[in-house]
Amino acid sequence: MEEWLGRPFDAAAFIVAKTNLWLRKLKWPCVTEAQLRKILMARDDYHE
């Protein structure tokens, strides 16, 4: 997973509550690639 991430995992930077907030925005159990892309781009404040 660290190789995929591209950097060492920083456990101190992982905030469970924030992660759960973003996960709740997905439409489980049928998460599409488009939904995930939209959520991740919003999380990272990325605009196309």
C-alpha positions in Angstrom: 0.0 0.0 0.0 2.8 2.4 0.7 4.2 1.8 -2.8 0.8 2.7 -4.2 0.5 5.7 -1.9 3.8 7.0 -3.1 5.0 8.0 0.4 5.2 6.5 3.9 1.9 6.3 5.7 1.6 9.0 8.4 -0.7 7.6 11.1 -0.7 10.9 12.9 -2.2 12.7 9.8 -5.0 10.1 9.5 -8.2 11.5 11.1 -10.9 8.9 11.5 -13.8 11.4 11.8 -12.8 13.2 8.6 -12.4 10.0 6.7 -15.9 8.9 7.9 -17.3 12.2 6.8 -16.1 11.6 3.2 -17.1 7.9 3.2 -20.7 8.9 4.2 -20.9 11.0 1.0 -20.6 7.8 -1.2 -23.7 5.9 -2.2 -23.0 2.5 -0.8 -22.9 -0.4 -1.8 -23.0 0.8 -5.5 -20.1 3.3 -5.5 -19.2 4.2 -9.1 -15.9 5.5 -10.3 -17.5 8.8 -11.1 -18.9 9.2 -7.6 -15.5 8.4 -6.1 -13.7 10.8 -8.4 -16.2 13.6 -7.5 -15.7 13.0 -3.7 -11.9 12.8 -3.9 -11.7 15.9 -6.1 -13.9 17.8 -3.6 -11.8 16.6 -0.7 -8.7 17.8 -2.4 -10.3 21.1 -3.5 -9.4 20.1 -7.1 -11.2 21.8 -10.0 -11.0 20.7 -13.7 
